[in-house]
Amino acid sequence: MNKELLRVCLFTITVLFTAPLFAQGDLMIMPKRLVFDGSQRSQEINLANTGSDTAVYAISFVNYKMTENGNFEQVETPEEGQRFATDFLRYFPRRVTLAPNEAQTIRVQLTRTGNLEQGEYRSHMYFRAVEEQTALGVEEAEDAEGISINIKTVFGISIPIIIRHGASTTQVELQDLVLDTSGEQITLSLSINRSGNMSVYGNLKAEHISTNGKTTEVGTVKGVSVYTPNSKRNFRFELRDAAGIDLNNGRLRISYSEEKGATLASTEKQLE
């Protein structure tokens, strides 16, 4: 490949990691989501650099819609039933430089919320690593063959920030349970159906109830969300603790609960 052709191959790769993750690379973020649902007007996000090099992060807002399979797609205008939170939030600082093992607090405040309609508003705070050493994150170096290219990946991570106003009318149902025991891993598929004016966030738990009444937890997944305006999310997870359990008899009970423990929905499947 000649030098001119190599020159046109220069490019930058940007990878975006979204919620529910709250750590990527050397950046740790706590908490992994903010919810304004009461009298609080200000909250804090704590950042920490766990790496061995100084890192710079630019902070901004992005807006996403969630697909039925739980993926996120960036959008510029809200879909029907979706409201962005960006017009009602302010934050500082907007850029941070963190030395190794250094921490920084980001303050997020509510603003202009006097005429909010009842319901939920959501945007995502995005932390993007800034590569300042070379333009576009690409290094060039002449060698005997021509130009060598070092492609640097720029990482980002986002967390949801939610404003809730008024009483929740949200309800949840678990449906379409399918147990798959044909592969190396036993999996359970289901749909989480949401209705009402606010999103849901919680933990899924699967329990096997034997014919003699013994209950055994066989799987759990934390941090499963269904965001407005979605009415459905398809979800699949492995039953990692099902070894030695007879899944041809008894019942399988699936529950979806808030982090604080309140059950949002529950259903059972008869095993045969």
ZIWOPE-V541897 format. One record per run of one state. SS is the DSSP state (A for helix, B for strand, O for the rest). FROM is the first residue (numbers start at 1). TO is the last residue. Records with the same first field share a line. If there is no record, write none. Layout:
SS: FROM-TO + FROM-TO
This chain:
O: 1-2 + 8-12 + 18-22 + 25-26 + 31-32 + 37-41 + 50-54 + 63-63 + 67-71 + 75-85 + 93-94 + 99-102 + 111-118 + 130-134 + 144-145 + 152-152 + 166-170 + 181-186 + 196-199 + 210-214 + 227-231 + 239-250 + 258-262 + 271-272
A: 3-7 + 86-88 + 135-137
B: 13-17 + 23-24 + 27-30 + 33-36 + 42-49 + 55-62 + 64-66 + 72-74 + 89-92 + 95-98 + 103-110 + 119-129 + 138-143 + 146-151 + 153-165 + 171-180 + 187-195 + 200-209 + 215-226 + 232-238 + 251-257 + 263-270
